[in-house]
């Protein structure tokens, strides 16, 4: 995979297309979000035929992919995905089911890291499923921070918290490695230093740092996968229509504190409780020794609601019963149903 990260990295698009000898492109993009950057993209497409496609939901559905496969011809040379995580996930799923074409991913939100991962989320009959295949890792990622400088404040808050939580979860994940933890550490440091200013301003230098953080967090979870905060988030999103990044953030503080209690009796990581405790100590040094206090203050600074009662999130039994067990197995401390309910109640 080739990564191009930084200001004006979009200038690499034309040379990539030339290298791939691409003459006919399918472009997956958002219905509205794409319009502001359309001239910039089309400037890079001189001499190339292209077709736009945006008939899919914010949370892509399998039937929408089937429709796209039926509607679109098979004469394309390459797939270009330009948008947030849902757009890139849709492009990955299209690629997976058609078993063809290289993929260029250009994120226009700062947080999902989807351009750096080999998995995608799709919904089948209302149930969330994850594709996890090396074949859907984008061949090229262009992470140009100018595309995320002026996003709406709430979108910035949601997506940047997604990146922050990805990095934290990756760091303590059972499947973590030295490589994934190094990516995660860099992402955590960048998020801690820049997230508040990124959400509350249009500073291009800060946007560039957060774009890098998002990409690093994506690289980290591509190795380690995510853990309990992500496992708990999906039903919150589907049931209460709370955007993914916001939903993930709602349990990160409580899970941080829960994982601090890891011991020999509840440790899932085969490297042992002492190994996990050392990783948590490192996270404490990187972020905070009082996670709940730190995150609640952060949520206030970026104006991200976190009180379930005020958000009308109330059916905790439903949320617990829908949890992805696989992601719970990647959490370093074993979680019971009672633990999960307590995490929701203590929010």
N, C-alpha and C positions, 0 to 999 in steps of 0.2 A: 504494500500500500504506500502511495506517495502522499505526503502531507504538505500543504502550503498554508502557513499560518502567519497572519500579520496584516498590517495596513497595505491596501492595494494588491493583496495576493490574488485578487480576481484577474489581474493582468496575465496570470498563468493559464487561464482557460483556453485562449486561442491556440497557444503552443501545445497544450494537451490534446486538443482536437486534431491539430495537425499531426502530432505524433501518432495518434490512433487512426489517422486517415478517415476521420468521421465526416460524412457528407450529409447524413440525414439523422436528426436527433429527435427523441421524444423528451419533452421537458415536463416533469411533474412539478407543480407549484401550487401555492395557496390561491384562493379565489380573489382575495383583496390585497393581502400583504405583499404580493409580488409587484403590484403596479408601480410602487415608488422606485424599485430597483430595475425595472424592466429595461429602461434605456441603457443602463450600465451593462447588463447582460447581453443585450442584443448587439451592442458595440463589439463584443468579443466573438460574435457569431457571423461575421462577414464571410460571405461565400459558402455558408452552410445552410441547408434546408432544415427547418425545425417545426415541430408541432407541439402545442400546449395541451395539457390535460390536467383538470382540477376537479373532476367529478367524484369526490370522496369526502368522507366526514373527518372531523377533528380527531376522532378515534376510529381509524380505518377498519372497515368490515370486510370479511372474506367475500361476501357477495359483490361488493364494489370492485374488488380486484378481478373477480370473474367477468364482470361487465366490461372493465377496461381491456381485458385480454380479448374479449369478443369484438369490441369496437375498434381497437387499434390494429393497424396492419403490421406485418412482420418485416418491414423493410428498413427498420432503424439500425443504425450502426452503434449507437451508444445511448445510455440513459443519463439524463441530467436531472437531479433532484435539487430544487431550490426552495427552502422553507424551513419550518420548525421540525421538531421531532416527528410529528405525524406525517408530514410530507415525505421525509426521508424514509420513514418506516414503510409507507405505502410503496415507494419506489423499490425498496429492498424486497418487499413481499411480491411485487410484480416480477422482479428479477428471479426470485425463488421459484415462482410457479411457471414462468416461461423458460427457465433454464438457459438463458442466453443474455448476451450483451454486457459490456462493462458499464460500471456505474461511477458517475462523478457526483459527489454530495457537497452542496454549498449551504451551510446553515444560516438562517436569518434570525435565529434566536440564540441567546447565550445561556446554555445550560444543559441541554439534553445529551450532548456528546455523541449523538446518533451517527455522525459522520465517521466516528472512530470505532464503532462496534459491529460485531457480526450477528446482532440480534435485532428483532423488530417485534412490535406489539400489534396484533390484529385481534378483532373480536369476531367470534363465530357464535351465532344465535345468542348474542348478548353476553357471552362469556369470554373473558380475556384469555388469549393464548400468546405464547412467546415462540417465535421462530428463533432458533439458535444454530446457525450454520456458517462455517467459514466462507461458503460460496456467496453470502450476501454482504460480506464486509466490502464497503466501497473500495474501488481501485484507486480513486483519487478523492482527497478532501481539500476543499478550498475554504479556509476560515478567515474571512475578511471582516475585520471589526467594524468597518463603516456601515455594514448591514445591520448592526445591532445597537448603534449609538443612540438612535432616536425612537426605540421601541416604547410603547406605553409603559408607564411606571409599574402597573400591576403585573404585566407580562414579564418585565425585567425581574421583579421580585420573585415570581413563581419559578422562572427558568433558572435564575442564578442560585436559588435555594436547592433546586434539583441537582445542580452541579456540586454544590457544597455537600449535600447529603450523600451523593454518589461517592465522593472522595472519602468522606468519613466512614461510610459503610464498607467501602473497598479496603480501607486500612485495617479494620478489625475482622474482615471476612475470613471464614475458615479456608477459603480457596486463595487467600492472598499469597503473594510471593514477594521477594525482595524488589523485583522490578515493578510490580503493581503498587507496592507501598511507596516506592520512590515517586511514581507518577502522582499517587494520591497525596503525598506530602506536599509536593509542589503546588498542586491544585488547592489544597487546604490553605496554604500560606497566602496564595493569591486571593482566594475568596475572603479570608479574614481581613486582609488589608484593603480590599477594594469594593466589596459587595455593597456597602452602605452608600458610598459615593456613586457607584455605578447606577444603582436604583434611583437615586435622588438628583442626578445631574445628567448632562449629555457630554461629559468630558471624554474626548476621543482616546486619550491615553489610558484612562481607566477602562474604557470599553475594550481596548486591545488586550489589557491584562486579564480581564474577565473572559474574553474569548479564548485566550490561551488556557485559563483555568478550566473552562468547559471541555476543551479538547483533551487536556491531560486527565481530567476525571473520566472521560469516555475511554481513554486508553487504559486507565486503571481498572474499570469495571469490565472491560473486554477480557481481561485476564481473570479477575477475581469474582465477577458477578456481584450483584447487590445482596442485601440481607433483609432484615425484618421490616425496616421502615418502608421499603418499596413493597414488600409483601402485603403490608397493611394498607397501602395507599390505594390499590386498584378499585376495591369496592367503595371506598370513600369517593372516588372520582365517578364511578358509574352510578352509584346510588344517590349521591348528593350534588353531583355536577360541579365538584370542586376540582379545578385544574390539577394536573398530575404533580407538578412541582410543589404546589401549595399543599396537596394531600400528603406527599412524602414528608414535608417539613413538620407536619402536625404531631408526629411521634418521635422525632429524632432526639429530642431532649430526654424523654423518659427512657428510651432505649439506650442512650448513652449511659444514663445512671444505672440502668439494669445491668448492662454489660460490665460495669465497674464492680459488680458483686460476684463475678465469675469465680468459681471454686472447683475443686476436684470433682465434686458430686454433680455439678451441672455443666461442666465444660464439654462442648461438642468438638472442639478443635483437637485433633489427635496430637498436636504438638504440645498440648498440656496447658493447665491453668496458669502456670507461671509465665509461659510464652504469651498468652493472651493478656495477662496483667501488665506485662511489660509494654505491649502494644497500646493498651489503654493509658498507661502512664505517659507514653509518648504523645498520645492524642491530648491528654490533659495539658501537657507542656505546650503543645501547638495551639490549642484552642482555649480551654478553660478548665478549672478545677471544680467549678459549680455549673455544670452544663445547663440545667433548667434556668438558672438566673441569667446565664449568658445568652441563651437562645431567646428567651422571652424579651430581653432587652433588645436584641437584634430584630426580632419581629416588629417591635414597636418602632424602631428606627426606620424600617423599610415599609411600615404600615401594612403588615401582613397579619390578618386575624388568626388567632390561635386558640380561642376559647370555644370548645365544642358546643357548649350550651348556647352561646350567642350565635353560633353558626347553624343551629338546629340539627346538629348531628347527634342522634340519640339512640339509635338501635345498635348498641355495641355487640349484642349477641350475633346479629346478622353479620357485622363486620368481622368478628372473630371466626365465624363458621365458614367464611369465604376465603380465608387466608391460603396463599400458595405455600404448601408445606415444603416444597423444594427450597424456596428462599429462606424459610425458617431454619432449615438444616444448614444453611450457610452462615447463620448467626452464631457467634462464638459461645454464647451461653444458651442453654436449652430453655425454650419458652413453652410453658403449658398454657392451656386455655385460660386458667385463672390469672396467669401472668399477663396475658394479652388484655384481658378485661381490665385488670388493674392499670395497665398502661393507658387505656382509653379513659378510664375514670379519673386518673390523676392529671390528665391534660389540663 
